[in-house]
Amino acid sequence: MCRQGAEQGNPEAQFNLGFRYARGDGVNENKTETVKWWRKAAEQGHTLAQTHLAMFYTQGLGVEKDQKEAAKWNRKAAEAGNPMAQLNIGQCYMIGSGVEVDTSEAIKWWRKAAEQENDGAQYNLGLAFFNGDGVDVDKTEAVKWFRKAAEQEYGPAQGYLAQCYAEGLGVEKDQKAAIEWWRREVAHGDALPPAKLGCVTSTVTKRSRHLVSMVVDIENKPLSTSCFSGNFGIIMFALWLLEPPTGFGWV
């Protein structure tokens, strides 16, 4: 039925058939066939087909890599209101992938996606306001967008929101709130990389000792003196405060 509908020109059936070829669902996996059917659907204005086709052009799946073609299809879907495509075309404009760098265009498209509750776009907007890329630095506005993404359980945004609470950036300092948001980030596995873990003894600076003490005081829990092997979350949070995320981490 899916193939019959696709061959009759139904864009939804064409998209679904392309997806089957992409996954090898009931047919032999064939990315070239995927591109063929997604292109047919995309040319009829099917926005999911357009965004998926753009992804294949970006990655060179079933077709040669072509960032301009990827940007073209992302823009078509974005103009039709697809929030994922709006996120993607914003990324294209921010880094100059298939288009000229245009930070104001990037912000415009991310805002459109963010207003449709796209958590990645909300996070990217938060980063833009946090770092002043394409907009003036505005930590309060950054917190606003980080919070929106964080409330959707978007881990990286939860980390930045924790940092803002810890340092009083765009919001009143609140260490307990910082810990809570950091804990939620950890639940997604988005906290410190493994290299940050392990025993920390003589290399701990005065500032880190102060931060560790501060967090422990809040938690009112004992701390191992020989090695910070216990209180896993507490110590990771204190170390994270020492080295907060810097620069862009566009999704």
C-alpha positions, 0 to 999 in steps of 0.5 A: 500500500505504501509503495502504491500510494508513493507511485501514485504521487502521495507525498506522505506515502513517498516519505514513508517509503523513503523512511523504509528504505532508510531503515531497511524496514520490509525492504533492503536498506538503500539510501539512494532509494531513500533520497529518491522518494524523499525528493519526490515528497519534498518537491510537493512541499512535504516539510518532514521530507524536506528536513530529512532530505537536507540531513542526507545532503549534510551527511552525504547519505545516498547522495554526495554531500552538498551543504548548499542543497541542504540549506536550500531544503532546510529553508523551504521547510523553515519557511513553511513553519517546520521548527526543526528546519528553522533550528537547522537553517539558523545553524546554517546561517550561524556557521556559514554552512551552505550560505553566507554567515549571517548571525541576524538571520540565525537569530531570526530563525532560532527565535521562530523555532523557539517560539514553537517550543523547540528546545534546541532553538531555545538553548541556542538563543540562550547561548547567543544572549549569554555570549553576545553572538548576533545580539547584545549580551543580555544574561537576563534574556539568556536565562529566560531561554535557558529556562524554557529549554531546561523545563523541557528537560534539555540537559545542556540548558539545565547546565547553563541555567545552573551556572547562571544561578550559581554565579548570579548571571541574569538572575539572583544567586541561588545555590540551591537552585543551581544544585537542583538544575545541575542534578537534573542535567546529570540525569541526562548524562550531560554533566562533566566528561569522565576525565573530570571524575576521580580522586581530587586531592592536592591539586584542588585550589583554594577556590575549589575547596571553598566551592566544595565547602559551600556546596557541602554546607548547603547539602549538610553532608560529610565529605571524604578528606582523602579523596572526593570519591563520595558525594559524587554529585556534589563534587562534580557540581563544585568542579563544574562551577570552576570550569563552566561551559564557554563558547558556543555549543550549537545543537 
